[in-house]
Amino acid sequence: MHIFYRPEDVVLGTPAPDAPAGANLTAQITQVLPTRPLVRISLASDPPVTALMLHRDLERLRLRVGTSATATLPAASVRVFPAT
């Protein structure tokens, strides 16, 4: 099975109250790569997760390398394919 997701759909921060528990994970931030127009944030989860977010949101949430962040993966952004 192969699972793909859209990094721009990953939401970092406090999960929404109606988010399913299985759609959230908390992990340490291993990399913050400022690109344009979005910032690429890597989380040390298993498997690793990458999120893309606006620079202003990064500053608002005060996310830094070495801190923990909660990521929510909306169901609509996850695609599952059978292994060949």
N, C-alpha and C positions, 0 to 999 in steps of 0.2 A: 504494500500500500504506500502511495506517495501522497503527502499532504502539503499543499501550497497555500500561502496567504499573501495578502497585499500589505506590505509594510506601512503604506500610508493610511491604512485602515486601523492599525493597532493604536489603541488609546492608552496613554500612560497617565497615571494619576489614580485618584480614588474611583473605584468601580461604581457604576450606576447601580442604584438599589435593585433594579429589575434584571440585572445581568446574571445569567446562570453561573453558578459557582465553578463549573468546569471550564468556563471561558476566561478565567482570571489566573494569572500566575505572578508571583513576586520573585524577583531575582536582582542580583547586583548588576549595576551598570559597568561594563568593561570598556566601552569606548563611546565618546561623543565626537562625531566628525562633522564640523560645520561645512556644509556645502550650500549651494544656492539652487533653488529657493528654500530648501528644507534642511534640517539637521538629521543626520543618521545616528541612531542610538542603538548600541548592541547590548543585549542582556545575556548574562551567563546562566542561562537555563538549559535544560536538557530536553529537547534540542535547543540550540541557541535561537533567540528571537531578535529580529531587527525591527525597529520602529522608525518612521519618518514623521517629523513634526515641524511646525513653524518655529523660527528662532524666538519669537515673542512668547510662545508657549513654554519653551525650554527655560527661559528666564523666569517666567511666572511660577513654574513648578519647582524651580531651583534644583534641577536634576544635574548631578555631577558624577564623574567617574568615581567608583567606590561606594556610592550610596545605593540603596535598594529602591526599586520602583515596582509598582504593580501595573501589569499590562493586561488589557482586556482585548480579546480577539472576537470581534463581532461575527456571528455565525455566517452572515452573508459574504464575508471576505475570505472564508476558508473553503478550499476545494480539495476533494479527496478523489484520487484515481487509483484503480487497481494496479498492482505491480505487473509488469509484463513478463 
